């Protein structure tokens, strides 16, 4: 394909990043080629209920298959391990599993595999980042109380009926709940996870098309195709070597040099040349991703009454049109709400819900900030990791825009954090003292996922700790609506509260972008901008 050669199996080009992976994309024992892809170290060890960031999510997507999986092209939630999920009242569900599914260690995937995994993920003692995703299930408050110790070991709403069947009772109606079950937090777990947890974390065992061969933190993770996998999406390659880079410009250079097969985040500095460099091997498509700047509402300097004017003023000081054109070369679109156009109108996207709060207006920006009492200490510092995503470039541009709009010199500065893992630790431990980057890649293609986890009280990714009773009420009512149009309308009403309070500034909708070598084919990104690794062929 495309003039592909097999030179990479003969010679290893010099690359520090690939030192730990030998020739990277060579052959495997069965002759199938290995895909070499850029990657960043995940925040935590790989664990379905504890991984809520992109890099770890890529691995989970290869290791696990849940009740449902989102179609890579349409985003539709399709049955995978589930034979059917039935309900008559939108609150009580009966889940029936398909025959034949096993984990890579030979254990059968049963109803108990799901129920045990969900109870573990929900329990407060497990300390899992994704525990709020189980909060809809009856009995969650007993295993994960707001304070104090758990009153129960398991949730009363989960009951195993037989090896293939379990029932779920939610604490209130949630009509679209089955559509959320393609998210990786709902993956099943084998008994080995519970018998020797530490050993499992060293080498995770799942039921997906790949197994973990090895992982060296800071260097690479090697995954290999599981020959006994019985799912419909069996790997078309021998495996994937995920190679850690702390600078995606270096990853792009290695791609061009033949040291890498896939880069799934083309850096901003390379966008002007990427079409000339890669031609039809460059992918640029809409994705379920939005970039925002979040305020630490737990810091009284930013969360006290009246500061909504300051937060809105900063939003109006950002020239989104100019930044997206000058830096991102048509791979970003200025945001006018808190979701994504990739949802389409039926899914909940509606342009303009941010109103004039997202429109560039230097005079209004200055006026609002003055009316709100001014910037805390007269300064604003934006924090982000700078190892991936071209974040330093756009954050510098945002600060330049704010400084130009306010006309007060360098009131805005950038606080760079060296690695994504360090940044996530500061974020998830609520250590931020000023606004910080928050890129959101949807877990599933529903408007609910862009709003509830990020802005509802206690949401799993509500890292700014925004709290608003009216917002929570609207989200809860939307979840209970059996009519999709009515549910979407209430979610959009909740967005209007975000426009009024501005706990997070919408910056732009992000396309999925990727580049790949002449040595691979069948490369595609799903709606979440994650490579569909199992469909890539090494030519």
Helices and strands as residue ranges (DSSP letters): G 7-9, G 16-21, E 34-39, H 54-63, E 68-70, E 77-79, E 82-87, E 92-97, H 111-122, G 124-126, G 131-134, H 140-143, E 158-162, E 165-169, G 177-180, G 184-186, H 191-195, H 197-202, E 210-216, E 220-225, E 239-244, H 248-257, E 262-263, G 268-270, H 274-278, G 279-281, E 282-294, H 300-303, H 307-316, H 320-328, E 332-334, G 341-343, H 344-347, G 355-358, H 362-371, G 376-378, E 380-385, H 391-406, E 412-417, H 420-428, E 436-441, H 447-455, H 469-480, H 484-501, E 504-516, E 520-521, G 533-535, E 537-538
